[in-house]
Amino acid sequence: MLTDETVLELRNKVRSRIDFSGELSDDSLLRIAEEIVFEWCECNPLTATDKVKLVRRLFHSFRGLDILQPLMEDASISEIMINHHAEIFVERKGRMTLLPVSFENRERLEDLIQTVVASVNRVVNESSPIVDARLKDGSRVHVVLPPVALKGPCMTIRKFPEQPLTMEQLVSIGSLTADAAAFLKDIIGAQYNIFISGGTGTGKTTFLNALSQFIPNDERIVTIEDSAELQIRTMPNLVSMETRNANTEGKGEITIRDLIRASLRMRPNRIIVGEVRGGEALDMLQALNTGHAGSMSTGHSNGAKDMMARLETMVLSAADLPVQVIRQQIASAIDIVIHLSRFRDRSRKVTEICEITGVEAGEVQLNPLFLFEEQGESDGQVLGGLKRTGNRLARTDKLALAGKSMSGGMAG
């Protein structure tokens, strides 16, 4: 019976044979792990498949992510959720499952967390128990330690595919229609400012990656994120920046607000802010209002209209401005709002594409261009798609400047 205690014992045996005075190659470590496993199996027979799994687990406990490594290599898993060292959930195709695996003990999980966090020059400890980080493949990591996490160290890994989804693939899986994708391609080419809203896990970053593929490759792009996760690979002139936490002395913090201000001196054509959650919304709006047409950002909300209210609240947290001034800033900075939703069948779809037409009667006015129409269910799958509302695009000035005409008669 292969228990966690046995794995820990074998891992310690591997460690005892490693010469830490020199550099150990992967092949040498693998050979040591094989020797230990074969010796142990003389008294504890295992199948050939189980031997391979055990060798790989021992190897990954030193070189990879221990028991998480096979999960990272499983393309069907989109998220790994560790509630504590003995409770690991994964999400496959929108469904969560408790796995029959665990870390040997709490200390092993803590060691792994420190390794991951240190690899991106971040710090997490009792005095600073919450941190965002990333893995080498771009996967996003969120860590919460005790005393904030009551059950023990908690880590969530949001995996990203090796190849980001294209807009064509999103159309093929029903996230939006080809008609809506063609519209978005037109407005991105004409440098409309776009804001993507949606709840947690609705695919905002994935959609932002897909939209970026419509940006002409002769433009200079600056991306700004809390933890770098955008996968923009079609732009040769790209600068990617990431925030930095304060050090143990409380110094050296670099915020999204700092990076937005710095980006304005880099001569970008477009600025992409991965996500706004607070006062940086004011800087984002000001950047969009200072000639950086075609910029994009994302935020959490329950709908396009709700996103406007949330942006107001974010800006108010940074500056004591009259609400009317804030609404005017929003209306002049953002041209198009795209809202994503996650449905009961766990699919992710675009449910609203709205134009911001200005401020009337003190309120930001939304002009719905596409809305999702549900058409029932089939075999548990939600049917329906984005439909044109019949409303025309009111603000066509950028299209005219770009020498474009809107496909399908959308222009007013």
N, C-alpha and C positions, 0 to 999 in steps of 0.2 A: 504494500500500500504506500503510494507516494504522497506523503503529507508535506505541509509547509515547513514543519520542523526538519524533515529529511532534506528538503531543498536548501534550507539554511545551513545544515550540517555540511552538505556537499559544497556549498558556496564557500564556506570557511576553509574547506580542504583545498579548493582551487586557489583561494587567496594565499594559503600557506605555501604554495608551490610557485607563486609569482615572484620574480626577482624585480623588486620595485626600484632597484638602483639604475636600471637601464630602461629603454623604451621597449614596450612589449607590443609586438605586431598582432594583428587580428588572427593570423594563422597560428601563431604560437599559443595565444589564449585559447583558441578553439581546440588545439591539440591537447592542452592541459585539461580542458573540460571533458574531452572524450576519454582521456585516461582515467580520470576520477570516476566517470559514469561507468565505464567498463569494469573497473575494479569493484565498484559497489554492486554491479549486476551479477557478479560471481556468486553472491549470496542472496541476491534479491532479483530474480529473473524479471525482465521486461521485454515486451515485444519490440521489434526493430523500430516501429513507428514511435513508440513511447520513449525509446532511447534517444532518437533524433530530437524529439520535443524537449527532453530533459537537457540534452547538450545545448540546444538553442537557448533554453531558459537560463542556464548558467552563464552562457556567453553574453546574453543580453543584460544580465544583471550587472555586468561590468561595462559593457560597451553601449548598450541601448537603453530601453526603458523598462527593463525587467519584464514582468508579466504583461505589461502594456504593449510591448513590441509587436506581438502577433496581432493585437487589436489594431494597431496603427497600420499594419500591412494588409489588413482586411478591408478591401475597397467597399464592401457593403455597409460598413460602420461609418456613420457620420459624426457621432458624438460619443465621448467616453466620460462618464460621470462617477467620480470616486467620492462616496459619502464619508467613508473612513477606510482604514486599511483592509477591512474584511467585508466591504460592501461596495461592489462595482457594478454599475449599470452601463449598458450601451444602447444607442439608438440605431436601429436598422430600418430604413424605409419608413421613418416616422414612428416606429413602435419601440418602446423601451423594454429591455430585458435585463433581469438580474443574472449575472454570470456566476458559475460555480467555481470561481477562482478568487484568490485573495493574496495580499502581501503577507510575508512571514510574520511581520509585526509592524507596529506603528513607526518604529525607528527606521525601518527600511523605506517606508513611504516618505518619511520626512527627509531622508537622505536623497531620494530621487527628486523631490520637490526642490531642494537646495541646489542640486545639480542643474536642473532645468532653468531655474531663476538666475543662477550665477552665469549661465551661458549667454544671457542677454544683458549682463551687467545690472541686474536688479537685486533688491534685497527684500527678504520677507522674514519676519521674526515676531515675537510676542508684542513688541512695541509698534510694529508696522505689519499687522497680520493679514493684509489684503494686498494682492498684487496681480497685475496682468503681465503675461510674458508670451513668448512664442517658441515653437520648436524650429529646427532647421528647415523643415519642409513648409513652413509658413503657418502651420496649425496654431490656433489661438489657445492659450492656457490661462485659466483663472484660478487663483489659489486663495484659500481662506484657512488660516490657522487658528488653533485655540489661543486665547479664551473666546474669540468670536465664534468659531465653529465648535459647538458643544460636544459633538460626537468624536472629534479628532480631526486631523488634517483633511481638508476637503480640496479636491482638484477637479476641474472640468476642462476637457480638451475638445475644442471644436475643430474637427478635421476639415481640410480642404483638398479637393482632388488635385492630382498632379497636373492635369490640364484643366484650366478654368472653362466652365460651360460657355459656349457661344450663344448668341441670340438665336441662331438657327436651331440649336438643341433645345433651348427654352421654349421655342415655338413648337417643336416636335413633341415635347412632353406636356404641352397644354398650358404652360404658365402664362402665355399670352398668344394673341393671334398674329398671323403674318401681316395683316393690315395694320395692327397697332405697332408692330416692330418697324414697318416701313415708315410710319409717321415719326417714330422716335429717331430713326436714322436721319430723316429730313431735318428735324429741329436741332439735333446735335451738330449736324453739319453747318447749320445756320447760327450756331453758338448761343442757343437758348440756355439759360441757367436752370438746372434741374435739381429738385430735392426729392429724395426717395424716403418714404415713410413706411412704417410697418411695426408689428410687434416682434418680440423675441423669437428668433428662429424662423422668420418668414422668408429669409433669403435676400436681405438687403445688400449685403456685400457681394454675393454671387451675381445679383442683378447689376450692381454698379460695375463689376468687372466686365460683364457682357456689354453694357452700354459704352464702356471705354473703347471697345473695338471699333466703334463708329467714328472716333476722333481721328481727323487727318494726321498721318504720321510725320508731317513736317512741322508740327507744333511742339512747344516746350510745355511739359506738364510737371507740376509739383504736387505730390501727394503728402497728406498730413494725417497721422493716425496715433491713437493711444498705444496700440500694439500693432505693428505692421502685419497686415493680412491681405491687403489688396494684391492681386496677381495680374498686373498690367504688363503684358509681354509684347504688345504690338507697337510700343512707342520707343523709338531710339533715343529721344531727348527727354529723359525722365529723371526727376530727382525725388527720392522717397525719404521722408523724415518721420521720426518717431519720438514721442515724448520720453522724458526721463524723470524718474522719481527722485526725491531728495535723498541725500546720503544719510548715514547714521547721525550726522551732526545737524541734520535739518537743512542742509545747503545743497545747491546744485540742481534744484528742480527745474525742469523745462516743460512748460505746459503747452497745450494745443494753441492757446492764445499767443504764446511766445513764438511758436512755429508759424502761425498765420502771419504775424507781423514780419517775421524774417523772410517769408516766402515772397512778400511784396517787393523785396529788393533783389529777387532772383530773375526778374524779367520773364515770369511765366505767361503763357497764353491762357492757360486754364489752371485753376487750383481745385484739387479734389480733397475734401475733408472727409475722412472715413466715417466719422459719426460725431454729432454734437450732442452734449448732454447737459451743458450748463452755460456759464457766462461766455464761453468761446463762441456762442451763437452770434453775439454782437459783432465780434471781429469777423466772423464768417460773412455776415450780411454786409459789413462795410467793405470787405474785400470784393464781394460780388458787385458792389455799387461803385467800384473804382476802376472799371474798365476791364475786368477779367471775365469777359463774356464766355459762356460755355462751361462755366464751372459747375461742380456737383458736390452734393453732400447727402448724408442720411441722418435719420433720427427716429426715435421710438414714438409711436402714436397708434390710435385706434382708427384713424381715418384722415383724409386730407384736411377736412375742416378742423378736426382735433389737433392736427399738426400745427396749424396756425396759432392756436391758443397756447400750445406747448412752447412754441418759439417765443411768443410774448413773455411767458414766464421765465424762460432761460435768459432772455435779454435783460429783464427786470432784475435778475439776480446779479447782473454785472454792472448795471447803471440805473440810476434813478431818473428815468426818462418818462415823459408823458406817454400814455398808451397810444395815443394817436400818432405820435412821432414813430413809435416802434412799428405800428401797423403800416405806416407809409414806407418805412425802411423795408419791411418784408415784401410789400407789393412791388416796390421798384427793384428789389434784388433778385427775387425768384420769379421765373416765368412759368415753369411747369412743375406740378406735384404728381408723383407717381406713388400710389399706395399698394402695398403687397399684403396679402392675408394668407393665413394657414387654415385650411378647411378641415371639417370633421373627418375626412378620409385621409388626412395628413398631407394632402397635396398643397403646394404653394403656388399662388396665382396672383397676377396683377388684377386688382379689382377696381381701381380708379386711375384715370389719367385726366387731370384737371389743369386748366390754365388760370393763372392769377391775373385778373384784368384790372385791378386797382382797388381803391378804397372808396366805398359809397356808404353814406349814412353812418360813417364811423367804423364800418366793418370791412375786412378784407374780402373781396368778392372772388368767388371761384366759378369758373365756367367749365362744367363737366364736358369733356370731349369723348371719353370712352368710359363705360361702366360695365361691370360684370353682371351678366344675366344668367341666373341659375336655371337649369332646365331639368331638374329632377336628379335621380340617381339610377345607376345601373351596376349591379354586382358590387355595391358598396362604394362605387366611384361617383363623385359629384360631377354632373354634366353641365355644360354651359361654357360661355366664353365672353370676352370683351366685345361689346357692341358699340358702334358709334351712336352718340346721342342725337346727332343731327345738328348740334351746335357747331358753329364755325369758329376757327381760331381768330380771335379778335385782334391780337397784337402781331401784325405781320411785318413790322418794320425790319426785324432782323432777317427775315426771309428775303425781303427786297434788297437789303444791303449785301446779302450773300449771293444775289442773283438767282435765287431759287423760287420755284413755285411748288406749293404744297400738293402732294399726291392725293388723288381722290377728292379733290374739291373741298379740302378742309379750310382753306384760307377764306377769311371774310371779305 
